[in-house]
């Protein structure tokens, strides 16, 4: 598939289905940890089409994208592409966690996803400045504007978010 040629949504969905049928060993292991709401009771989707990108894992409740990076992501060109994709998804209001394949453990996943979950809960439960419980106040992130949630240890200096 030519990376410079635009791919239609039907082709993306077909590719996502193929990727679900033929996971890498690391993706298979990650899915065994994430499926059936095993991780913090959160539902994840695998190889999910999101704004024209196929993301490895997605949690709609947290607007969280989890990307696993192995050797194909080590090249300079791919690193730039990954950084641009991460920036685009974050600008659209998603939190992106990029994790090296070798760092994938249940404990590490629980730690990183837990940080995102706690950050999202604390940002949504803060009282409105007017003291009216949010009545008549539109929270950030509505109307197409993305909300960026900074989570310690998730974002790297170069835009790469290593877990």
N, C-alpha and C positions, 0 to 999 in steps of 0.2 A: 504494500500500500504506500503510495507516494505521500509523504508528510506535508507537502506543500499544496496538494490538491484538496479542496474542501470536501468533506465527507458528509453525506446526508444523515439525518437522524435514524432512518431505517438501517443504514449500514452501521452506524454506531451501536444501535441496539443489538444487531446481529453479532458484531464484534464482542460486545460485552457478554452476550450469551456464550460465545465460543471461549472467552477468557474464564467464565465461570465453570465451564466443562473441563477446561485444561489448566487448572491452577498450578503455579510453581509450588515446590515443597513448602516454602515459607508462607505463601498465601494459604495453603491448605492448613498449616499449623495455626496461623492467625485466625482463620475461620473457625477452627475447632475451639478457640478461646472466646470468640465473639458471638457465635450463633446461639440461637434460643435464649437471648437475653441473659447470658451467663456472666457478662462483665457489667457489674454494678446495676443490673436490671435494665440495661439499655438495649434497644433493638438496633442492630446494624444491618445494612445491606452490603452485598459484595459486588464488585465490578458494576457500579451504578453510574448511569449516564447523568451528568450534572452540568448544565449550561454548556453542552457540547463536549465536555471532557468525560472520559471514563475514569472514575476514581476507584481506588482499590476497595475502600470500605467507607460507608457513610452512615452517620447517625442523624436522622432528621430532627429528633427531639433537641439535640444540642447544636444542630447545624455544624457538625463536626466531620471533617474529612481526615481519614487516616491513610497515609501513603507509605508503602514499604519500598525502600530503595536498596537494590542489590547492585551487582557489578555493572549492569547496563547504565546505571545512573552516575557512574564515576567520571565519565568523559566531560570535558569542558563544555561542549555544545549541549549535551543533555542537562548538565547542571544549570546552564542559562535558561534552557527551556523549562526545567522544573521550577526555577525561581520565578519566571514570568507567570507560569500557571498558578503557582502558590499566591503570588501577588494579585492576580486577577480574581481568584476565588475569595481571598480575604477582602478585597474591595467590594465583592458581592455579598459580604456579610457572613462568610463561613470562617470557622477556625480550622486551620490545617496543621496537622501533626505529621511530620516526615520522620520516619524511623528506619534506621539501617536494619537490614535483615538479621544481622548477627546480634542485634540488641533486643530482638523480640522475645519477651517473656511475659507470662501472666502478670507478674509483679510490676514490671515496667509499664505495661498497658494500663493496669489499674491506677498506677501513680499518675500517669499523664492524663488519662481520660478523667480521673477524679479531680485533678486540678482544673480542667476545663469546666467540668460540671459544677464545682464549687464556685468558680469565677462567674459563671452564667447565672447561677442561683443568687449569689450575693448582688450582682448588678441588677437583677430583675426584682429583688425584694426590697431594695432601698426605697424609702418613702419619697413621695414627690416633694419638691421644694416648696410648693404652695400649701402643703399640709392637708390636701384634699383627698389623699389616697389615690391620686392619679386621675381624678375626674377632670375631664376636659384637657388633659395633658397627653400629648402624643409622645410615646417613648421613642428614643432613638432607634433607628433600624427599620422603621415603618416607612412606607411610601417609596420603596426602592433604594433607600440608603442603607449601606452596610454598617454593621457594628463591629468594631475590632476589639476583641477580647485579648488582652495581654496576659499570657500565662507564663510564669517564670519557668525557664528550662525548656520551653517548647520552641521558641523562635531563635534562630541563629543570627550571627552578625550579617551574613551575606544574603539573607532572605530565605536561606534553607533552614527549615525547622527540624532539627535532629532530635529524636527522642532519647 
